[in-house]
Every structure is written in C-alpha cells, then in structure tokens.
Amino acid sequence: MAITQVAAYAHLSETDIEAMGREFDAIRRDILDRRGAGDAAYIRRTIAFQRILEATSRLVIGGTRTKAGWLLGTTALAAAKSIENMEIGHNVSHGQWDWMNDPEIHSTTWEWDMAGLSSQWRYSHNYRHHVYTNVVGIDDDIGFGVMRVTRDQRWRPRLLLQPLQNLFLAMTFEWGIALHDLYSERARTPAPAEKAAQTRALIRKIARQVTKDYVLFPALSGRCWRRTLAATVAANVLRNIWAYVVIFCGHFPDGAEKFTEAAVEQETKAEWYLRQMLGSANFDAGPVLAFMSGNLCHQIEHHLFPDLPSNRYAEIAVRVRRVCDKYDLPYTTGPLIRQYLLTLRTIHKLALPDSFLTATSDDAPETASERKFDARPVAGGDSFPRRGLRTALLLTGRLRP
C-alpha cells in the first residue's frame, strides 16, 4: 500500500513539518527577490544557442557527403531538439519565465518542437502531476497509464510484455506524451464537443510537426532528401530516448515514494513540500549534463519550486540538502546510470505477478508505506543523533550510509 500517513512515514511531528515548510518558503522568497536581469539573459542566450545549433546541424547534414559529417550533424540536431524540449519548452511552459512579460518566452504562448500540444501538456503535467505528485489514482504520470511502476497498481497479463513496451515507449516518447496529455485533457470535460475539439487540436499540431520534420526540411535538401529525412528520424528518436531517461530517473528509482489519495486530503503547504521531496529523485550531474537535462537532474528542487528559473536549481539544491540534513530526511540521488538501472529493475520486476515477488507492498524497494516501520523501532545512539526517516531507513537497510 502506498503512503497514507506521510508525517508518520517521515518520522516528523506536525511542528517539524511546519517549521520545515517555513524554511522552504524562505528559499522560495529569496530566489524570487533575487531573480532578475541575469536570469532573463540566461534564457535568451539559451534560446539563441539552441536555434544556432539547430540551424548549423541542418546545414551540416545537408552540406556534407560523408558518414562522419552526417553523424555529427544528426547528433547536433538531437542535442538541439533536447535543449528545446527540456531546458526551454518544459521550463517555459512551467511559467518559470512569465515574470519577464516577454510575449514569446511565456507559458501561454510557447509551442515546443514535438508532437504534443503545450496547452494539453500544461494541464496533465503542471496540474495533475505537480500538484498531486505520485498520488496513485490521480497522478497519471505514474507509469503514464501504460507501465506498472508500483505494487499499488494492479497486475494484468499484458504487463508480461512491459520490458518490450518500455523500449518502445523510450523510442516514441514524444508520441506517448502527446496521447497521454490528450487523454488527460479529454477526461476533464464531459462535453463531447470539447473532447472532439481537443482531438482536432492535437491532430493539427501533429500535422504541422510531421510536415516540418519529414516533408519541408527533406524537400529543401533537394537530392539529399533521404539523408535529411534519415537524420531527422534519428535525431527525434535520440531526443525521445534522452527525455525518457531523464524523466524516468526523476520519478521511478528507489526512494521516489508513492502516496494514497487520503494522504492529500486537507494537505497543508508544508505537507505538500514534504510529499514532493519524498516522491522525487535526482541524479548527479555536472554543468553540461545538467543543461542537457533541462536541469531536471534536480528533480527534487523542480518539484519543490516548479516555477522558479531552472538555472537556479543548482544553488537551491545546496540549501535543500541542508534542510534534509536538519530534519534527518533522505536526499534521493545517485549517478545517472545507477538511477536508471534501479528504474529498469522496477520495470522488469513489476512485469511479473505479485506471487513471483518477494517483498511486500509495504516494504519493497520501489513501493513502501508507513507500515514498514511498525515492528522496527528507530534506535538512537552516537551514530544516529536524530531519529528521522533517514536514520530509520539506514537501520532497516533500505538506505546506504
């Protein structure tokens, strides 16, 4: 069973949680007060760099006749598409740059370079996912409606093919997201006319995207249209795989907890902060990897402060770690490869019926609840000066020192 009593699971009192919430509010206010020209310059430089990189990559693809040139151009195009989707499109659509009042760089006007509609994504992602992060039955991003990533999701025979489905989803991630967002948008309205309008809107976007990528640019290449078409297909697949890896590593490795609907009833802002921390995971990254991931290597910070500029997440992370240390909470992170392998283990393991699994739904690496501590009192001592969740997990062997 997913976590219902979040405070009990975290080993924090209501007083602790409210005090912690005030510390997160203080971090948020500080960043808002210091946000300014430097942040605006950052996003404008990023957009300019992305557009130059994309234009250059297309010139290389169309102008070279060598395999090495094609590989270089294709790789650069995949990088440009990844930057546009993640560091620009994703973060702009979160409203991180709305304060600039720039009509181009605004959450209500930006349309990203992928199959899905930004407007449909904003509802399913900004609202259903970020407000109700990892709440089983509300957050459709838990497995995106097609994958089983927690034992709280009922096993079905079709899930035996989940490892293969996972590979297919990785390669076609933009299309999966587009359909996922459409279904979410259609589900929130009972009016058939509105459902049909949303479907037509997505079809129009897909038509524009397919025409641009697979008709217009190959046509502009003349006799080299096959090279351009192949490069575009390859770049889109590479972008899809990279986006899939980043998103899955932020939501499904061990330590990214799941919650019941009862957990969010009458939830305070401080309790919301706590749930975001417990339900998210980071991966270790330097400046280049952070930039290429849209700074979503800082998924914990992103879930705490989704509308703060992404270029601030690295400095926010230092302060969030201090809060975790103060309240003896785990800060779930690790190398990218490790986080993905943990995610992959969950995907393959949960393809099997529960009868083949050894742990329980209250005490498994990918699924836990407050009941895991029922028979395991947390001891104190010199090694564990505070009795919090991190100490409890260390003593149960679920957390590495």
N, C-alpha and C positions, 0 to 999 in steps of 0.2 A: 504494500500500500504506500502511496506517496505521502509526503509530509503534510500533516494537518496542523499540528501544534508547532509552529515554526520556532517560537521562543524556547520551547522545551527541547527541540532538536538542537538549537544553537547554544543551549545551556546559558541563556541570558535571562535576566529579570526584565520586567517592563521598564524599570528605571534605567537599566543598562541600555536597552534598545532606544529609548527616547533620547538619552544622552548621546548615543552614537549617531542618531538621526540629526541632532543639532550640529554635530561635527561635520557631517556630510553637507548639511545646509550651508555651513560656513565656507566649505570648499567651493561650493557652487557660487555663492555670492562673491567670493574673492575672484574667481575666474570671470564672472560677468562684469565686475568692476574694472578688471584689467584688460578686458577684450577691446581691441581697437585696430588702429591702422596696420600694425604688424600682421594681425590675423587676416585682415582683408587683402593685404599684399600677398600673403601665402596662398590663398585660394585662387587669386587671379594669376599668380605665377604658375600654379599647378595646372590650371585650365590652359594657359598658353603653352606650357611644356607638353601637355598631352596632345594638343592639336598639332604642334610642330612634329612631335614624334609620329603621330598617325600619318600626316602628310608625307613625311620623309620615308616612312616604311612603305607606303604605297608607291612612291617614286622608285625606291629600290626594287620592289617586286616587279614593277612594270619595265624598269630600265635595265635590269641585269639578265644575262642569259646563262648564268652559272648556277649550279645547285647550291653552292655556298651562299651566293647572293640571295637566292630565294629563301633559304633557311634563315638568313639574317633578317630579311625584310618581314618574313612571317612571324618570327619571334618578336620583332619590334612592334608589329601590328597587334599581336596578342597582348603585349605589355601595355600598349596604348589603350586597348579596349578594357583591360583590367583596371587601369588607373581611372578611366572614365566611369566605369561601373561602381568602383569601390571607394576610392578617395574623393571622387567628385559626386557622381549621381546618388549613391547611397547617402552620403553625408549632407549634401544639399537638400535632398528630399526629406531629411530629418529636421530641417529648419535650422541647421547649425549656422547658416549664414544669412538668415532672414533679417537680422538686425542691421545689415548693411543697406537694406532698402534698394538693392540693385534688382531691377526687373528681370534681368537674365539669370542671376545667381540666386534664385528664390525657390522655395519648396513648392510653390503653387504653379510655377512656370517651367521648371526644368523637366525635360523629357530625355531619358537616358537612351544610350545606344545598345538596346537589347530588345527582345521580342515583347516583353511585358509592358504594360502601361504604368507610368509613375503614379498616376492618380489611384489606380486599383491597389498598387503595392502599398501606398501610404496608409490605407485603411487596414489591410491584413497585417502589415508589419508594424507601423508606428503605434497602432491602437491595440489590436488583438494580441500581438506578440510582446510588445514592450510594456504595455500596462499589465498584462496577465502572463508574464514570462513563466514558461514551464508549468502552467496550471493545466493539468490533464482535463480535457473536455472543453477547454476554452481556447488555449493557445494552439492553433492549427500548425504551428511550426515544429511541434514535437513530432518529428518524423515526416513532416509535411504531408500528413494524411495517407502516406503510402508505405512508410517504414515503421518498424517496431523498434523503439529505442529504450523502452522501459517496460518492466513486467506489469505495470498498470494497464498497458494496452493488451487487449485480449489476443491470444494467438489464433491465427487462421491458417488453414492448409496452404494457401497461396504464399505465405511467408517463407516456405521452404526455398523459394526462388529469390529470397531477399538479397543474398550476396550478388547475384547477377543483376537484379534490379538496381542495386546500389551503383554498380558500374555504369549502367545505362543512364541513371539519374545524373551521375557526375558529368558524363559527356554531353547531356542535353539539359543542363541545369537551368539555362535561361528559359527554356520552354516549359520545364516543370514549374518554375516560379510564376510564369505567366498564367498557366492554368490554375495553379494554386490561388493566386490573387483573384482571378475571375470567379472561382467557386466561392471564395470568401465574400466577395462583393455581392454576388447573386444571393447568397444565403441571408444577407441582412435586410433584404427587401422582399415583401410578399407580392409585390406588383409584377405580374408577368411582363408588362410593357417595359418596366425598368430593367428587369433581368435581360430582356432581349436587347435593350439599348446598350447595356454593359458588354454583351457578347459582340454586338456590332462594332463597338468602340475598339475592342481588342482585335477583331479581325482587320479593321482599318490600320491599326498600328502594325500588325504583323505584315500586312501587305506593303506598307511603306518600308519596313525594315528589310524584308526579303528583296524588294525591288532595289533598294540602295546597295545591299551587300552582294547580291547574287545576279543582278542584271546590270545596273548602272555602271559600277566600277569595272566589271569584266568587259562591258561594251566599250568603255573608254580606253581599254588596253589594246583594242584592235586585234591583231593576230595573236597577241599573247593572252587572250581572254581565258584560256584554260589555266595558265599559270596563276593568273589573278584570282580566278574562281577557287582553285585548289588552296591558294594561300588564305583566302578569306574563310573558307570552311575550316581549315586547320587552326587559324587564329581564334575563331569562335569556339572551337572545341577546347583549345588550350585555356582560353579565358573561362569557359564554363567549369573546367576541372579545377582551376585555381580558386574560383569563387566558391565552389562546393567544398573544397578542402578547408578554406578559411572559415566558412560558416559552420561546418560540422565540427571543427576543432574548438569553436567557441561555445558550442551548445551540448555536445554529446559525449565528451570524455568523462572518465570517472571524476566525481566531485561536482558535476553540474546536476544539482538535485531537481526533483520533480515535486509538485505540490497538488493537493486536492482543492476542489472548488471551495470547500469550507474554510481553507486557510486564508482566503482573501475576503471573507465576509467581515465587514467593519474594519478593514485593514487601515492602519494609520500610515502616514507618510514615512515615518521611521521604520515601521514594519515592512513597508514596500522596499525601502533601501536594503534591508536585511535579506529579503527574498531575492532581490536582484543579485546580491553578492553570492548567495548560496546557489543560485541557479545558473551562473555563468562561469566560463573558464577562459583563461588567457593562454597564449603560447609565447615563448621567449623570442624576441626579435630585435635586431639592430635597426638603425635608421632606414636602410634600404628596404629590408623585409617589412618593416612597419608601414612604410609608404606604399609598397606594392599591395599590402593587405587592406588598404584604406584605414590604417591604424586600428583595425579590428583584432590585431594581436592583443589589444587592450579591451577585450570584450567585457570584462568586469566593469571597467570605467565607462565604457559606452553604455552599458545597461543602467548604471547609476545616473549618468548625465548624458542622455542620448542627443540633446540639443545643444551641447557645448561643442565648440570647434574641435575637430579631430586632432589638429596639430598640438592641442593642449593635453592630450591624454597621457603622454609620457610623464609630464610633470605632475599631473593629477595622480598617476599610479604610485608615485613615491609617497604621497600623503595617504592614499587609500591603504597602502601596506602598513603604514604606522597605525592607522585605525584598527586594522586586523590584529596587529601585534598587541595593541592596548586591550582589546576585548577577547583575545585568545581565539580568534576565528581563522580558519584556513584561508589562504590566498591561493586558489587553484591555478597553477600554471606549470609549464614544463616545455621542453623542446618541441618544436612543431611535429617532428616525426613521432615522438612518443605520444603526443596528444592524439595524433591521427591513428596510430596503431591501437590505442585504447578504444577509440571510437569504432574502428574496424572490428575489434574483438566483440564489442557490444552488438554490432550489426549482424555478425555471423552467428554469435551465440543465441541471440533472440529470434533467429530464424527457426529455431527448434521449439517444440512444445515444452511447456514448463516441466513436464515429467522428466525431461532429459537434463534439466538444470539442477545444480546442487544447492546454491544459496536460496534464501527466501526472498519474498518481495519486500521484506522489511530490512534486510541486511545483505545486499548484493552490491558489487562494485558500481553498477550503473543505476541501481534503484535502492532507496533506503527510506526509512521513516523514523519517527521518534521512538518507535518500539524497539529499535535495535539496541537501545541503551537500558531497557527495562531491567535486565538481570546483570548489568555491568556498571556498578557504581564507579564514579570517577575519583580516583585517589589523588591526594595532594603530594607534597614532598618537595625536596630541593630541586628536582629536575622539572617539576611542573608547578610553578608558583601560583598560577591562576587556574581555576577549574572551569575551562570553557570548552567549546566544541573541538578546537584543535587538540587540546590535551586528551579529550575523550576519544577522538579518532586515533591518536597516537597509541593510546592504551589498548584500543581494540585491534590495532594492527592495520587499520584501513588507511592510515596516512603515514607517509615516510617522514622521518625526522628531518 
